[in-house]
Amino acid sequence: KFTKRVFKSTFRSLTLDPDVLYPSLNTEFFNQPPAEDEVSAQIPSKAFIFLSINRFERKKNLSLAIDTFRHIAASVSAAEFDRMHLILAGGYDTRVVENVEHFQELQGLAKRYQLQHKITFLRSPKDSTKLWLLNTAHVLLYTPENEHFGIVPLEGMYMTKPVIAVNSGGPTESIVDENTGFLCQPTPEGFMKPMLKLFRDPKLIETMGQMGRKRVEQRFSFEAFTAALNQIIEELLQGSK
């Protein structure tokens, strides 16, 4: 619906009112049992993992995750923070200058905050690694603003992970606030509260995770996609008669 509004405000001379057909997931891939991955050696055993999956581009606002982690470090006990770990995984291409520069900026930010030992950076992880990450993580962080949809929150919810996302764009349609995750302001304070809430409440993680899986199956499965597409086509055919 966010994309629909952008479309209508951009192409003002068009009178048509487009339908919304949400993309779906290849759920068969996510149903595979995750194999042990070499990345596991980089992650402290028994760590509580906050995971972000996004391309290393400035518009993805990945620094928000690092800034929030810094705020958490200053707000909780050393024992609590010692259990936490942040993983930033995403698309990376050496031919794309922004990818290279921003990756270095994020590493520099972690070093400046003295958090380099608490953050793992993964460039262009393999599909099998991505599956392992989504299975192993406890909470998914989604930091971009005004994303037109964002498939990663669906992947996280299908893998029964609560999703903490910015309260704008596509995530406002895929995530149910305080049900399958949390929609927050794009500030460290906004993200920190739900991150700590989930960290301290394993039962809430389980409940939200199950609700997220159910929502994807009902609203964003391939079956839901085909049913919606079929209805759109039938309405078009009826309108053309």
Disulfide bonds with the S-S distance in Angstrom:
none
